[in-house]
Amino acid sequence: MLPVWYLMYLYLQPITDWFIDSVLSLEKGIHLTEALRFFIFEMPKVLMLLALIIFFVGIVRSYFSPERTRKMLEGKTTFAGNVMAAMLGIVTPFFSCSAIPLFLGFVKAGVPLGVTF
């Protein structure tokens, strides 16, 4: 499915231009036309990128469960635990739909609060 996603993403701009110019026959350079062009291009692009990110976050979260992370961080010094937690945080996108549930899962699993932050 990734090649299909890539092709859709690659041809999104030409399809948008074709739709605005040929199907709707709107004149270039007018504010309304350019606003529609922006919206019709950006909305699917953002949704496609969000779907891709959620897919990869799902894979990462299935590998780094809170219990597995707790076991990895158990018995480490504060410095080593913070460094390891920071490395795990690098692979987690920084938006609330993944960070908050992951944070709550870590707290529930008993990961120390400083390391969780």
RALINCOR-V37686 format. One record per backbone hydrogen bond with DSSP energy under -1.0 kcal/mol. NH is the residue of the N-H (numbers start at 1). CO is the residue of the C=O. E is the energy in kcal/mol with one decimal. If there is no record, write none. Layout:
BEGIN
NH;CO;E
NH;CO;E
END
This chain:
BEGIN
5;1;-2.7
6;2;-2.7
7;3;-2.4
8;4;-2.4
9;5;-2.5
10;6;-2.7
11;7;-2.2
15;11;-1.9
16;12;-2.3
17;13;-2.7
18;14;-2.5
19;15;-2.5
20;16;-2.6
21;17;-2.9
22;18;-2.7
23;18;-1.3
24;19;-2.4
26;20;-2.0
34;30;-2.6
35;31;-2.3
36;32;-2.5
37;33;-2.6
38;34;-2.4
39;35;-2.6
40;36;-3.1
41;37;-1.7
42;38;-3.2
43;39;-2.3
45;41;-1.3
46;42;-2.9
47;43;-2.2
48;44;-2.7
49;45;-2.5
50;46;-2.6
51;47;-2.3
52;48;-2.2
53;49;-2.6
54;50;-2.7
55;51;-2.0
56;52;-2.2
57;53;-2.7
58;54;-2.2
59;55;-1.7
60;56;-2.5
61;57;-3.2
62;58;-1.7
63;59;-1.3
64;60;-2.9
69;65;-2.6
70;66;-2.5
71;67;-2.3
72;68;-2.0
73;69;-2.2
74;70;-1.2
76;73;-1.4
81;77;-3.1
82;78;-2.4
83;79;-2.4
84;80;-2.6
85;81;-2.5
86;82;-2.2
87;83;-2.1
88;84;-2.1
89;85;-2.2
90;86;-1.2
95;93;-1.3
98;95;-1.8
99;95;-2.4
100;96;-1.2
102;98;-1.7
103;99;-2.7
104;100;-2.7
105;101;-2.3
106;102;-2.3
107;103;-2.3
108;104;-2.4
109;105;-2.0
111;106;-2.6
116;112;-2.5
117;113;-2.4
END
